Structure formats: C-alpha cells, structure tokens
Amino acid sequence: MNQFLWTQVELLCRIIIAGICGGIIGYERKNRNKEAGIRTHMIVALGASLIMIVSKYGFADILGEQGIALDPSRIAAQIVTGVGFLGAGMIFMRKNTISGLTTAAGIWATSAIGMSIGSGLYLLGIVTTVLIVVIQIILHGRLLKETYKDEISFLLKKDKMAVKQLQELLEKDNIEILNIQISKKSENYLVELIVALPENYKATQLINLFKDCEYIEEINI
C-alpha cells in the first residue's frame, strides 16, 4: 500500500513540475501581451504530462492478459497532433501580416515539455523550459530588435512633393516602408503602405507624427 501511494505521489509531482514549466513559458508570453498566457501554457503542459503518464502506466492492470498488446508511443503521437490543431488557432492574419506563429510554436514545445516530464525525463524538460524562455528574451532584446508590420493608407493632396515628404517623415521616425501603392482618387493621391514599425510603436505616435502635415487629407491606420 505504501509503495502504491509513493508511486502516485511521484507521478503527481511530475504533473506539478510540468505545470510549473508551462507557467514559466506562459509568464514570458503574457508579458509580451500574446494570445496565450500563463493559464493556457500551464493547462497544455499539465494535460500533456497526465496523458503521457496514462500512456505509460494507465494500462498496467491489463498487461499480460491474452491478446493484449500496447504501444505507449501511439498516445504521445496523438498529443503532438492534437496540440498542432490548438496551435493553429493561435495563428491569424491581420492586414496582410501573419501573427501568432511564435506563440503557436511555444504551445507545441510546451506540450513536448509536459510529455518529457510525464515520462520521467525531468532534466530534459526543465532544461528545455529554460532554453525556450532564454531564446524568447534574447529575440526580444536589443541585439535582435523585433519589428511589427502594419498597413496604413493616406489620402494626400495632389502635390508632387507630398509623397516624398511623407516618405522622409516615416524614415525620420524609423518606420521602414516595405510596400507602397499609389493611385489617383478624384483630386487626391491615395497612398497605401505596408510598413515595419519599431517594437512597441503605438498608433498615437503615428497620429502625433502626421498631425501638422497640411498635405494629408485623411489617414487610415
């Protein structure tokens, strides 16, 4: 009886450790205001760990019976497939820009961490958690500063210098023009831009940037 209880406690510890590792990754994502935060990552890690434990130990009572054969790796494969669908729900497109890929990859990796700890590979799961968090921090650091794509359209007065002045103003504020499309609209120019904004750049900063430009009739952000 004591051996049974100790075994259950040890398996419960695996689930708790997996949840903690998932929470650590989720905390970093939450601080970046991403779609999936602490709760999502913890639930994925806890669930993956529990399913892995069930896969390894949940059928011990029927092993050895005639006609019974088990392959624990099949359940692990199903976890990977199932979490893949969950991650796909994190990915969406807005204004020709795909976002959520990193969060989806993090969900997928978190499930793998839960699986590794659930199967008893504590060191691998914990070290992988640390590596993922470190990678996320480094990629958001100054050495590899992240930019965000967005679409902005301007209705400009029909002035030959208006487009050039707009371009110079954007470059002055470290906004990179990735694509530009200019068309005539009545007595104005319609300028549609896809730009790369510096990290944490806000719409209010764009409004302040263009508020004194007399050649701009309308802005859509």
C-alpha distance (Angstrom), angle and dihedral (degrees) to the residues before:
residue distance angle dihedral
M1 . . .
N2 3.80 . .
Q3 3.80 90.3 .
F4 3.80 89.9 52.5
L5 3.82 92.1 51.4
W6 3.80 93.3 47.5
T7 3.80 89.8 50.6
Q8 3.81 91.1 51.6
V9 3.82 91.3 48.0
E10 3.80 91.1 50.1
L11 3.80 91.4 50.6
L12 3.81 90.4 46.9
C13 3.82 88.9 52.9
R14 3.79 88.7 55.3
I15 3.81 90.7 55.5
I16 3.82 92.1 47.1
I17 3.82 93.0 48.9
A18 3.81 90.1 48.6
G19 3.80 89.7 51.6
I20 3.81 91.6 50.2
C21 3.81 91.4 50.5
G22 3.80 90.6 49.0
G23 3.80 90.4 48.4
I24 3.80 91.6 53.1
I25 3.80 91.3 55.2
G26 3.80 90.8 43.5
Y27 3.81 91.3 51.7
E28 3.80 90.5 58.6
R29 3.81 90.6 48.6
K30 3.81 91.9 47.6
N31 3.81 90.6 54.0
R32 3.82 87.9 55.7
N33 3.83 90.3 52.2
K34 3.80 91.4 -118.5
E35 3.79 127.2 164.5
A36 3.83 96.7 -105.1
G37 3.80 118.0 47.7
I38 3.79 139.8 168.2
R39 3.80 98.5 -47.9
T40 3.80 95.3 47.8
H41 3.80 94.4 49.0
M42 3.81 92.9 44.1
I43 3.81 92.5 50.5
V44 3.82 91.8 48.1
A45 3.82 92.0 49.7
L46 3.82 93.5 44.2
G47 3.78 92.6 47.3
A48 3.80 94.4 46.5
S49 3.81 90.7 48.6
L50 3.80 93.0 49.3
I51 3.81 93.2 47.1
M52 3.81 90.3 49.3
I53 3.82 91.0 51.1
V54 3.81 90.6 49.0
S55 3.80 88.7 48.7
K56 3.82 92.2 53.5
Y57 3.79 103.2 35.0
G58 3.80 109.2 11.0
F59 3.81 95.8 88.2
A60 3.80 99.0 44.1
D61 3.81 91.8 113.0
I62 3.82 93.6 63.8
L63 3.80 98.8 39.7
G64 3.76 113.4 116.0
E65 3.78 94.9 30.0
Q66 3.76 116.7 127.4
G67 3.78 114.1 -86.5
I68 3.85 94.1 10.5
A69 3.82 117.2 125.9
L70 3.79 124.8 162.5
D71 3.81 134.4 -164.4
P72 3.85 108.9 -166.0
S73 3.83 91.5 -171.2
R74 3.83 90.6 68.9
I75 3.81 92.5 69.9
A76 3.82 91.1 47.3
A77 3.79 89.0 54.2
Q78 3.80 90.5 51.1
I79 3.82 90.4 53.2
V80 3.80 90.5 56.1
T81 3.82 91.1 49.5
G82 3.81 94.5 45.4
V83 3.79 94.9 48.3
G84 3.80 88.3 48.4
F85 3.82 88.5 65.5
L86 3.80 90.3 47.3
G87 3.80 90.8 51.9
A88 3.81 91.1 49.2
G89 3.79 88.0 61.4
M90 3.81 89.5 61.1
I91 3.81 93.0 58.9
F92 3.79 118.7 84.7
M93 3.80 139.3 155.2
R94 3.77 124.1 -125.4
K95 3.78 122.9 177.2
N96 3.82 94.8 -16.8
T97 3.80 90.9 -49.7
I98 3.80 124.3 113.8
S99 3.80 115.6 -144.3
G100 3.78 135.5 173.7
L101 3.81 97.8 50.1
T102 3.80 94.2 119.2
T103 3.80 92.3 47.3
A104 3.82 90.8 49.1
A105 3.80 90.5 50.1
G106 3.81 89.0 48.7
I107 3.82 91.4 53.0
W108 3.80 89.8 50.7
A109 3.82 92.5 48.3
T110 3.82 91.0 45.8
S111 3.79 90.0 57.0
A112 3.81 88.8 52.5
I113 3.81 89.6 51.9
G114 3.80 90.1 51.6
M115 3.79 90.3 49.2
S116 3.80 93.2 49.8
I117 3.81 93.7 49.7
G118 3.80 91.3 42.9
S119 3.80 89.1 55.8
G120 3.81 91.4 49.8
L121 3.82 99.8 -100.8
Y122 3.80 93.7 128.7
L123 3.81 98.6 159.7
L124 3.80 94.2 50.7
G125 3.79 92.4 49.0
I126 3.81 95.5 46.9
V127 3.82 95.0 44.7
T128 3.83 90.7 47.9
T129 3.81 89.2 52.5
V130 3.79 90.9 53.6
L131 3.81 91.8 46.5
I132 3.82 93.1 51.4
V133 3.81 92.8 49.7
V134 3.82 91.9 46.6
I135 3.82 91.3 49.4
Q136 3.80 91.3 50.4
I137 3.81 92.0 50.2
I138 3.81 94.0 46.8
L139 3.82 93.1 48.6
H140 3.80 89.8 52.8
G141 3.79 92.7 46.8
R142 3.76 130.4 99.3
L143 3.79 96.2 -93.1
L144 3.82 92.0 61.2
K145 3.76 102.1 25.1
E146 3.77 112.8 -169.9
T147 3.79 123.4 -130.4
Y148 3.78 129.2 -160.5
K149 3.81 125.7 -140.3
D150 3.77 120.7 -136.2
E151 3.79 139.7 163.9
I152 3.81 121.8 -120.6
S153 3.79 128.5 176.5
F154 3.81 127.7 -162.5
L155 3.76 132.4 -165.6
L156 3.80 104.7 -149.6
K157 3.77 133.0 -172.1
K158 3.77 112.9 -103.9
D159 3.77 95.0 -95.4
K160 3.80 123.2 136.7
M161 3.81 91.2 -140.2
A162 3.83 96.0 46.5
V163 3.81 96.5 85.2
K164 3.80 92.4 45.6
Q165 3.80 92.2 48.9
L166 3.81 90.1 49.2
Q167 3.80 91.2 52.0
E168 3.81 92.4 49.4
L169 3.80 91.1 49.1
L170 3.82 92.1 52.5
E171 3.80 93.4 47.3
K172 3.81 90.0 49.5
D173 3.82 88.6 59.6
N174 3.85 92.6 47.8
I175 3.81 93.1 -106.9
E176 3.80 111.4 145.5
I177 3.81 119.1 -147.4
L178 3.82 109.1 -136.9
N179 3.79 98.8 173.4
I180 3.79 134.6 5.4
Q181 3.79 132.3 -168.7
I182 3.82 122.4 -175.8
S183 3.78 125.4 -169.1
K184 3.80 136.2 164.1
K185 3.77 118.1 -107.5
S186 3.78 114.9 -176.6
E187 3.81 105.6 -63.9
N188 3.82 93.9 -14.9
Y189 3.79 143.8 67.1
L190 3.80 118.9 -112.7
V191 3.81 107.8 -149.5
E192 3.84 116.6 -170.6
L193 3.78 116.0 -169.7
I194 3.79 136.9 -175.1
V195 3.79 105.9 -157.3
A196 3.80 138.9 -180.0
L197 3.79 109.6 -128.6
P198 3.82 123.4 -157.4
E199 3.80 115.6 -106.7
N200 3.82 115.0 -74.4
Y201 3.82 91.1 9.2
K202 3.82 108.8 158.8
A203 3.79 132.7 -148.6
T204 3.81 90.1 -121.8
Q205 3.81 88.9 62.7
L206 3.81 89.8 56.4
I207 3.79 91.1 49.8
N208 3.81 90.9 51.3
L209 3.79 90.1 46.8
F210 3.81 93.8 57.7
K211 3.81 102.6 30.0
D212 3.83 93.8 100.8
C213 3.82 96.4 43.9
E214 3.80 107.1 113.3
Y215 3.78 93.0 -171.3
I216 3.84 92.6 63.8
E217 3.80 114.3 89.8
E218 3.81 98.6 174.5
I219 3.84 140.1 2.8
N220 3.80 127.5 -159.0
I221 3.81 115.8 -169.1
